[in-house]
Structure formats: C-alpha cells, structure tokens
C-alpha cells in the first residue's frame, strides 16, 4: 500500500513539475487603415492551417476583438495570465506591425 501511495505521489509531483515550464505566445497587432484601433492575432506555436483565423475574439460574442492600442491588448492578455517579455515593431509600407512576446 505504501509503495502504491509513493508511486502516485511521484506521478503527481512529476506532472506538477512539467506544468511549471513557461509557455510563450506571440501577439501581433496591426493598425487598421484610417483608424486608431488595432486587430490582434496570437501565435501559440500550435500547428495551424494556412487559412486559420488566429485573431483574438470576444469570448462572449465570438466577434473579432478590436483594441484601442497594443497596450490595451497587452492589458487584456495580462488579465488572462500572460506576462510581457519583449516587443518590437516592423514597418511594412506605411503600416506598423507590432510584435509582443508574452509568457505564462
């Protein structure tokens, strides 16, 4: 009986240790033309199809979420348990594309 309890404890402890590893995501925001709002996509590192829509959506309505700024999106992700790691922007044409690396 004690050996069984020890085995269960070791299994549970090992599973808890595996969950302690950091998980990362990349939040990419693009400004909308003639608007101050940004549309945000999230890359969780999962295998996705070429045409999969990875834009953040409102959890209640299912509509694409629009944020006032990248800081607004960062605050939203922070509420979901994500922490800021790094950020950079790339300018393509006249449009800035913002990249925020987050971890949980």
Rosetta constraint file for C-alpha pairs under 8 A:
AtomPair CA 1 CA 5 HARMONIC 6.38 0.50
AtomPair CA 2 CA 6 HARMONIC 6.09 0.50
AtomPair CA 3 CA 7 HARMONIC 6.17 0.50
AtomPair CA 4 CA 8 HARMONIC 6.24 0.50
AtomPair CA 5 CA 9 HARMONIC 6.08 0.50
AtomPair CA 6 CA 10 HARMONIC 6.12 0.50
AtomPair CA 7 CA 11 HARMONIC 6.17 0.50
AtomPair CA 8 CA 12 HARMONIC 6.16 0.50
AtomPair CA 9 CA 13 HARMONIC 5.98 0.50
AtomPair CA 10 CA 14 HARMONIC 5.97 0.50
AtomPair CA 11 CA 15 HARMONIC 6.17 0.50
AtomPair CA 12 CA 16 HARMONIC 6.20 0.50
AtomPair CA 13 CA 17 HARMONIC 6.26 0.50
AtomPair CA 14 CA 18 HARMONIC 6.30 0.50
AtomPair CA 15 CA 19 HARMONIC 6.49 0.50
AtomPair CA 16 CA 20 HARMONIC 6.51 0.50
AtomPair CA 17 CA 21 HARMONIC 7.46 0.50
AtomPair CA 22 CA 103 HARMONIC 6.24 0.50
AtomPair CA 22 CA 104 HARMONIC 5.64 0.50
AtomPair CA 23 CA 103 HARMONIC 5.38 0.50
AtomPair CA 23 CA 104 HARMONIC 5.24 0.50
AtomPair CA 24 CA 44 HARMONIC 6.74 0.50
AtomPair CA 24 CA 45 HARMONIC 7.99 0.50
AtomPair CA 24 CA 101 HARMONIC 7.10 0.50
AtomPair CA 24 CA 102 HARMONIC 5.60 0.50
AtomPair CA 24 CA 103 HARMONIC 4.25 0.50
AtomPair CA 24 CA 104 HARMONIC 6.44 0.50
AtomPair CA 25 CA 42 HARMONIC 6.74 0.50
AtomPair CA 25 CA 43 HARMONIC 5.52 0.50
AtomPair CA 25 CA 44 HARMONIC 4.59 0.50
AtomPair CA 25 CA 45 HARMONIC 6.89 0.50
AtomPair CA 25 CA 101 HARMONIC 6.03 0.50
AtomPair CA 25 CA 102 HARMONIC 5.39 0.50
AtomPair CA 25 CA 103 HARMONIC 6.31 0.50
AtomPair CA 26 CA 42 HARMONIC 5.71 0.50
AtomPair CA 26 CA 43 HARMONIC 5.02 0.50
AtomPair CA 26 CA 44 HARMONIC 6.64 0.50
AtomPair CA 26 CA 99 HARMONIC 6.65 0.50
AtomPair CA 26 CA 100 HARMONIC 5.74 0.50
AtomPair CA 26 CA 101 HARMONIC 4.70 0.50
AtomPair CA 26 CA 102 HARMONIC 6.28 0.50
AtomPair CA 27 CA 40 HARMONIC 6.64 0.50
AtomPair CA 27 CA 41 HARMONIC 5.87 0.50
AtomPair CA 27 CA 42 HARMONIC 4.62 0.50
AtomPair CA 27 CA 43 HARMONIC 6.46 0.50
AtomPair CA 27 CA 98 HARMONIC 7.97 0.50
AtomPair CA 27 CA 99 HARMONIC 5.70 0.50
AtomPair CA 27 CA 100 HARMONIC 5.04 0.50
AtomPair CA 27 CA 101 HARMONIC 6.38 0.50
AtomPair CA 27 CA 102 HARMONIC 7.49 0.50
AtomPair CA 28 CA 40 HARMONIC 5.54 0.50
AtomPair CA 28 CA 41 HARMONIC 5.26 0.50
AtomPair CA 28 CA 42 HARMONIC 6.28 0.50
AtomPair CA 28 CA 97 HARMONIC 6.84 0.50
AtomPair CA 28 CA 98 HARMONIC 5.51 0.50
AtomPair CA 28 CA 99 HARMONIC 4.60 0.50
AtomPair CA 28 CA 100 HARMONIC 6.45 0.50
AtomPair CA 29 CA 38 HARMONIC 5.90 0.50
AtomPair CA 29 CA 39 HARMONIC 5.55 0.50
AtomPair CA 29 CA 40 HARMONIC 4.38 0.50
AtomPair CA 29 CA 41 HARMONIC 6.48 0.50
AtomPair CA 29 CA 70 HARMONIC 6.62 0.50
AtomPair CA 29 CA 97 HARMONIC 5.79 0.50
AtomPair CA 29 CA 98 HARMONIC 5.04 0.50
AtomPair CA 29 CA 99 HARMONIC 6.59 0.50
AtomPair CA 30 CA 38 HARMONIC 5.29 0.50
AtomPair CA 30 CA 39 HARMONIC 5.51 0.50
AtomPair CA 30 CA 40 HARMONIC 6.62 0.50
AtomPair CA 30 CA 95 HARMONIC 7.53 0.50
AtomPair CA 30 CA 96 HARMONIC 6.51 0.50
AtomPair CA 30 CA 97 HARMONIC 4.96 0.50
AtomPair CA 30 CA 98 HARMONIC 6.53 0.50
AtomPair CA 31 CA 35 HARMONIC 7.06 0.50
AtomPair CA 31 CA 36 HARMONIC 6.57 0.50
AtomPair CA 31 CA 37 HARMONIC 6.04 0.50
AtomPair CA 31 CA 38 HARMONIC 4.43 0.50
AtomPair CA 31 CA 39 HARMONIC 6.56 0.50
AtomPair CA 31 CA 95 HARMONIC 6.94 0.50
AtomPair CA 31 CA 96 HARMONIC 6.89 0.50
AtomPair CA 31 CA 97 HARMONIC 7.35 0.50
AtomPair CA 32 CA 36 HARMONIC 6.80 0.50
AtomPair CA 32 CA 37 HARMONIC 6.10 0.50
AtomPair CA 32 CA 38 HARMONIC 5.83 0.50
AtomPair CA 32 CA 39 HARMONIC 7.04 0.50
AtomPair CA 36 CA 68 HARMONIC 6.60 0.50
AtomPair CA 36 CA 69 HARMONIC 7.26 0.50
AtomPair CA 37 CA 66 HARMONIC 6.28 0.50
AtomPair CA 37 CA 67 HARMONIC 5.52 0.50
AtomPair CA 37 CA 68 HARMONIC 4.68 0.50
AtomPair CA 37 CA 69 HARMONIC 6.02 0.50
AtomPair CA 38 CA 66 HARMONIC 5.92 0.50
AtomPair CA 38 CA 67 HARMONIC 5.34 0.50
AtomPair CA 38 CA 68 HARMONIC 6.37 0.50
AtomPair CA 38 CA 69 HARMONIC 5.89 0.50
AtomPair CA 38 CA 70 HARMONIC 6.95 0.50
AtomPair CA 39 CA 55 HARMONIC 7.18 0.50
AtomPair CA 39 CA 56 HARMONIC 7.90 0.50
AtomPair CA 39 CA 64 HARMONIC 7.92 0.50
AtomPair CA 39 CA 65 HARMONIC 6.99 0.50
AtomPair CA 39 CA 66 HARMONIC 5.39 0.50
AtomPair CA 39 CA 67 HARMONIC 6.62 0.50
AtomPair CA 40 CA 55 HARMONIC 5.53 0.50
AtomPair CA 40 CA 56 HARMONIC 5.87 0.50
AtomPair CA 40 CA 65 HARMONIC 7.58 0.50
AtomPair CA 40 CA 66 HARMONIC 7.39 0.50
AtomPair CA 40 CA 67 HARMONIC 7.78 0.50
AtomPair CA 40 CA 73 HARMONIC 7.47 0.50
AtomPair CA 41 CA 54 HARMONIC 5.20 0.50
AtomPair CA 41 CA 55 HARMONIC 3.96 0.50
AtomPair CA 41 CA 56 HARMONIC 5.66 0.50
AtomPair CA 42 CA 54 HARMONIC 5.87 0.50
AtomPair CA 42 CA 55 HARMONIC 6.35 0.50
AtomPair CA 42 CA 56 HARMONIC 6.73 0.50
AtomPair CA 43 CA 54 HARMONIC 7.21 0.50
AtomPair CA 48 CA 52 HARMONIC 6.23 0.50
AtomPair CA 55 CA 64 HARMONIC 6.50 0.50
AtomPair CA 55 CA 65 HARMONIC 7.64 0.50
AtomPair CA 56 CA 64 HARMONIC 6.00 0.50
AtomPair CA 56 CA 65 HARMONIC 5.64 0.50
AtomPair CA 57 CA 61 HARMONIC 7.95 0.50
AtomPair CA 57 CA 62 HARMONIC 5.41 0.50
AtomPair CA 57 CA 63 HARMONIC 5.36 0.50
AtomPair CA 57 CA 64 HARMONIC 4.29 0.50
AtomPair CA 57 CA 65 HARMONIC 4.74 0.50
AtomPair CA 58 CA 62 HARMONIC 5.03 0.50
AtomPair CA 58 CA 63 HARMONIC 5.51 0.50
AtomPair CA 58 CA 64 HARMONIC 6.21 0.50
AtomPair CA 58 CA 65 HARMONIC 5.31 0.50
AtomPair CA 67 CA 72 HARMONIC 5.83 0.50
AtomPair CA 67 CA 73 HARMONIC 5.90 0.50
AtomPair CA 68 CA 72 HARMONIC 5.91 0.50
AtomPair CA 68 CA 73 HARMONIC 7.87 0.50
AtomPair CA 69 CA 73 HARMONIC 6.58 0.50
AtomPair CA 70 CA 74 HARMONIC 6.04 0.50
AtomPair CA 70 CA 98 HARMONIC 7.61 0.50
AtomPair CA 71 CA 75 HARMONIC 6.08 0.50
AtomPair CA 72 CA 76 HARMONIC 6.29 0.50
AtomPair CA 73 CA 77 HARMONIC 6.25 0.50
AtomPair CA 74 CA 78 HARMONIC 6.05 0.50
AtomPair CA 74 CA 84 HARMONIC 7.74 0.50
AtomPair CA 75 CA 79 HARMONIC 6.28 0.50
AtomPair CA 76 CA 80 HARMONIC 6.67 0.50
AtomPair CA 77 CA 81 HARMONIC 6.61 0.50
AtomPair CA 77 CA 82 HARMONIC 5.51 0.50
AtomPair CA 77 CA 83 HARMONIC 7.81 0.50
AtomPair CA 78 CA 82 HARMONIC 4.74 0.50
AtomPair CA 78 CA 83 HARMONIC 5.94 0.50
AtomPair CA 78 CA 84 HARMONIC 7.93 0.50
AtomPair CA 81 CA 104 HARMONIC 6.28 0.50
AtomPair CA 82 CA 102 HARMONIC 5.94 0.50
AtomPair CA 82 CA 103 HARMONIC 5.46 0.50
AtomPair CA 82 CA 104 HARMONIC 4.81 0.50
AtomPair CA 83 CA 102 HARMONIC 5.27 0.50
AtomPair CA 83 CA 103 HARMONIC 5.23 0.50
AtomPair CA 83 CA 104 HARMONIC 6.05 0.50
AtomPair CA 84 CA 100 HARMONIC 7.28 0.50
AtomPair CA 84 CA 101 HARMONIC 6.39 0.50
AtomPair CA 84 CA 102 HARMONIC 4.63 0.50
AtomPair CA 84 CA 103 HARMONIC 6.63 0.50
AtomPair CA 85 CA 100 HARMONIC 7.48 0.50
AtomPair CA 85 CA 101 HARMONIC 5.41 0.50
AtomPair CA 85 CA 102 HARMONIC 5.21 0.50
AtomPair CA 85 CA 103 HARMONIC 6.75 0.50
AtomPair CA 86 CA 100 HARMONIC 5.87 0.50
AtomPair CA 86 CA 101 HARMONIC 5.16 0.50
AtomPair CA 86 CA 102 HARMONIC 7.21 0.50
AtomPair CA 87 CA 98 HARMONIC 7.36 0.50
AtomPair CA 87 CA 99 HARMONIC 5.53 0.50
AtomPair CA 87 CA 100 HARMONIC 4.38 0.50
AtomPair CA 87 CA 101 HARMONIC 6.12 0.50
AtomPair CA 88 CA 98 HARMONIC 6.06 0.50
AtomPair CA 88 CA 99 HARMONIC 5.34 0.50
AtomPair CA 88 CA 100 HARMONIC 6.71 0.50
AtomPair CA 89 CA 96 HARMONIC 6.41 0.50
AtomPair CA 89 CA 97 HARMONIC 5.51 0.50
AtomPair CA 89 CA 98 HARMONIC 4.37 0.50
AtomPair CA 89 CA 99 HARMONIC 5.91 0.50
AtomPair CA 90 CA 96 HARMONIC 5.73 0.50
AtomPair CA 90 CA 97 HARMONIC 5.19 0.50
AtomPair CA 90 CA 98 HARMONIC 6.51 0.50
AtomPair CA 91 CA 95 HARMONIC 5.62 0.50
AtomPair CA 91 CA 96 HARMONIC 4.38 0.50
AtomPair CA 91 CA 97 HARMONIC 6.09 0.50
AtomPair CA 92 CA 96 HARMONIC 6.28 0.50
AtomPair CA 92 CA 97 HARMONIC 7.34 0.50
